[in-house]
């Protein structure tokens, strides 16, 4: 019996533009289990980003409930919301959003400033997280000296800083080339497998989305479709294409040679 | 941006520096005036008593001859009349008199000289070859510096208390009498020993050869009276009042006692000096206060400008970094975290600017205050010139007020206290200016900030 980490009940978000009100989310119901890797897909204007902002407590819903790790955060004031964001949520952005004047390690340390008092402890944890995302030894590099893929890895490490209940990724592969795109998806998938990190990823790239466990299609502020992704099979250590046995970290199926 | 901040802070530093410098120089000036006035006090208390009545015809020399345009005698003879020494005691008993100095000035060695004037007319005048200056050699009067002794002794010594039968000659007289120190001169049959030579030269306006030079012999008043046959007579009585405010009162009393005497005071001169002093000081003070007003206005402008610069720079920064603010908020930074972060940056920015400002201010304060403050050096300059020239002030005080002018221009380097104040102002203004931008940053809604590219 898996635990529900994220649950929405009739979640609505309406933007008012002058006299017109535009519903970006309309009575959206969603459940994410602990340890799930979920992709939210949809055409532009379907409310993907709004949903992610609301889920990440960056935006407040106009109506409905948002239960995050057992707490309804929909009505919480800003004075409490920042702690939710800091402790429960890890953000990954399309444009990485690293602070250019801080090096990789310092960027990873940023969210820990309010949670870990000791500087050396923060530093150690940041270095460990950088190692986890495959950037050991690059901690002192400034973002501009890192490639786009590496920058996003730093962002992933930063998202993990406070061991959040859920990682929310907004088009994490949108600014990356094909090679880096799969690197990041695989990184998220592996974190999901190895650490049981719950990941909700918004993307309009169906190829990227297909590497997740569950794909949700968003249209006009509602979830209209749901299907399983490759990751679902991968978790069962089975090639989704030929059915032969695979290892979770395999990049290609050893028998049919298809990219996993 | 930092340069602009630095510049406005530099103005803030320069202006007080300029004011300070000007105030200092006014102080120097005032001190100079006060010194001059107090030094002149003795001279200003002088009342000169002479006998102007024409009842007695001049027996020796003729001051009127001087108006002929040929010769002016060394100051004697203008009045020609003598007063009996007995009046000295009467004047001495007047309230407010501190010293009474009777002197006798007589021309001696009189020879008739003939001159040919315009148109072939000839004139004959009795010309005295030298002047005897009889001064009272009273110890109290000498100690009080009241006795008009020769001032420029070039050889030997000056006259002293109790000297009798001795003279101090002028340089020209040594030639006339053909004597040196220790030698003797014969005046009307009496021999006097030469104890000193003074270098006071003549002040004749129309010099006709050597004879025009003043030859003054200083000797004891009693000796002078005896040798010139004027026992008990004096030509001038110098009366010193105890202070300048008593002068007119004392002068009136003398006039009351001896209506036949001419009593002159330095009152009018004192008045002139006081008027000049007061009007100049008033001009300086108004100049200083107007400078201060202008400077404070400029400081106010600089303060406002600095805050505005910080405000706009920080607003710009906050706008530029909207995405960063959104990111920080998404990462779990509280409003307070974000606000203090930007406040700190604003303060740091203006601190750097403050240091730049001090650097600019230290170098450029004199130039900047010269540019920004009204030119106050004019009243100082003209004052210095006036006093230095000695028109109103005696020579010994001439240098002092003039020195004030130099400090007015050069002393405008900021003091350490001023620098500390400037740093403090920078921090306060930085905090003030970044308050609103930081608050705005903290209120940024993360969802909107994220959309901002």
Interface residues (C-beta under 8 A of the other chain):
Chain A: X49 X53 X56 X58 X59 X78 X79 X82 X83 X85 X86 X87 X89 X91 X93 X95 X97 X99 X110 X111 X113 X114 X158 X162 X170
Chain B: X323 X324 X326 X327 X328 X329 X330 X331 X332 X333 X334 X335 X337 X445 X446 X447 X450 X451 X453
